[in-house]
Amino acid sequence: MELLLILKIIISSGILIGLYAILRNLDIIKIILIYWKDLILRK
């Protein structure tokens, strides 16, 4: 029971950190997506 609780805490904190990192890097992701879109549309 304790191990399951610890695993849930670790997984949920990992998800939160991942979401935080994605939200922080949204501008960079948008720039990359626009860049790739331009490359594809140029051809």
CORGI-V401636 format. One line per field, one symbol per residue. ss: DSSP state (h for helix, s for strand, l for the rest). Layout:
ss: ???
This chain:
ss: lhhhhhhhhhhhhhhhhhhhhhhhlhhhhhhhhhhhhhhhhhl
